[in-house]
Amino acid sequence: MFVHHVFFFLKPDLDQEQQAAFEAGVKALLPIQHVKLGDVGKPASTDRPVIDRSYSYSLLLVFENLVDHDAYQVDPIHLNFVETCKQYWDRVQIYDSETV
């Protein structure tokens, strides 16, 4: 399996309408054909020194393999999300992993 975990750091001055537009956009990625499992979340209320809660939203996507991940990257829904929603974030951090 291939896991793609994306952390979005949204601009602090977004209004509710802009946050809603981002949230709708990121949730639209979940039904993309190659996604086996997906979830959109915000930082949990857990508070321990090892937990980083500095991000605004996380996107967790699981694919069968790297080929499916690569197909997702060029999917028109994903490309549209990046184009229309990049205005809402200051930074994106991605962690990809493969099953060992």
C-alpha positions, 0 to 999 in steps of 0.5 A, spaced: 500 500 500 501 507 498 499 512 504 499 519 502 498 524 508 498 531 506 498 537 511 495 544 510 497 550 513 491 555 511 492 562 511 490 565 518 486 571 515 481 566 511 473 568 512 468 562 513 466 562 506 473 561 504 474 556 509 468 552 507 470 553 499 477 549 501 473 544 505 469 542 500 475 542 495 479 537 499 473 533 500 472 532 493 478 529 492 476 523 496 471 519 491 477 520 486 477 513 482 484 511 485 483 512 492 482 506 496 481 510 503 481 517 504 479 522 510 479 529 511 481 532 518 483 537 523 488 537 529 485 532 534 484 535 541 490 530 544 495 535 547 502 531 548 509 534 547 510 529 541 504 532 537 504 537 532 497 541 532 500 547 528 496 545 521 489 546 519 487 540 515 490 533 514 488 529 508 490 522 508 489 518 502 491 510 501 492 507 494 493 500 492 500 502 490 505 507 487 501 507 480 494 509 483 498 514 487 501 517 480 494 517 477 491 521 482 496 526 482 494 527 474 486 526 475 483 532 473 479 533 480 486 533 483 489 538 479 482 543 479 483 542 487 490 545 487 488 550 482 482 553 485 484 552 493 492 554 493 490 561 494 487 558 501 494 555 504 501 558 506 504 551 506 503 544 505 507 538 508 506 531 505 509 525 508 508 519 503 510 512 505 509 505 502 508 498 506 514 494 508 
